[in-house]
Amino acid sequence: MKLTGRVVFRDIETGVWVLEGDDGTTYQLAGGDRKLKKDGQRIEAEGIVDGDTLTSAMVGPIFHVSTYRFV
């Protein structure tokens, strides 16, 4: 799946990185690397959405990033 949106740090529990998708959905980010985690940065990413896993942050489905680029 390909998604575009804005990377945001949310101060929930110990902190969580999310992608506020252009589709209106908030995804919890998994995978990628340190460079991906820049608050406010717009990205285009490919990966897999896992909507069945529960996390302590409970911000939305988990998006496992395989590749990304800054836009």
C-alpha positions as CSV (number, residue, x, y, z in Angstrom):
1,M,0.0,0.0,0.0
2,K,1.2,3.5,-0.8
3,L,0.4,6.4,1.6
4,T,1.3,10.1,1.7
5,G,1.0,12.4,4.7
6,R,2.7,14.2,7.5
7,V,4.9,12.5,10.2
8,V,4.0,13.7,13.7
9,F,5.3,12.9,17.2
10,R,2.5,12.4,19.7
11,D,3.3,12.5,23.4
12,I,1.2,9.5,24.4
13,E,2.6,7.1,27.0
14,T,6.3,7.0,26.1
15,G,5.7,8.8,22.8
16,V,4.6,7.5,19.4
17,W,5.4,8.5,15.8
18,V,2.4,8.6,13.5
19,L,1.6,9.3,9.9
20,E,-1.4,11.7,9.5
21,G,-2.4,10.3,6.1
22,D,-3.8,12.4,3.4
23,D,-6.7,9.9,3.4
24,G,-7.8,11.3,6.8
25,T,-6.5,8.2,8.8
26,T,-3.9,8.3,11.5
27,Y,-1.4,5.4,11.3
28,Q,1.1,4.4,13.9
29,L,4.5,4.1,12.2
30,A,6.6,1.0,12.4
31,G,9.8,0.3,10.5
32,G,11.7,2.8,8.5
33,D,14.8,4.4,10.0
34,R,15.8,7.3,12.2
35,K,15.7,9.8,9.3
36,L,11.9,9.1,8.9
37,K,11.1,10.4,12.3
38,K,11.1,14.2,11.7
39,D,8.1,16.0,13.2
40,G,6.1,17.8,10.5
41,Q,7.9,16.2,7.5
42,R,5.8,15.1,4.6
43,I,6.5,11.7,3.2
44,E,5.3,9.2,0.6
45,A,5.7,5.6,1.9
46,E,5.0,2.1,0.8
47,G,4.3,-0.7,3.3
48,I,1.7,-2.9,4.9
49,V,-1.2,-1.8,7.1
50,D,-1.9,-4.0,10.1
51,G,-5.3,-3.1,11.5
52,D,-5.6,-6.1,13.8
53,T,-2.8,-5.4,16.3
54,L,-3.6,-3.4,19.5
55,T,-0.9,-1.1,20.9
56,S,-0.7,0.9,24.1
57,A,-0.9,4.2,22.1
58,M,-4.2,3.2,20.3
59,V,-3.8,5.9,17.7
60,G,-4.9,3.9,14.7
61,P,-3.8,1.0,12.5
62,I,0.0,0.2,12.4
63,F,1.7,1.0,9.1
64,H,4.8,-1.1,8.6
65,V,7.0,1.1,6.4
66,S,9.2,-0.7,3.8
67,T,10.3,2.3,1.7
68,Y,9.7,6.0,1.9
69,R,10.8,9.3,0.4
70,F,10.4,12.9,1.6
71,V,8.0,15.1,-0.6
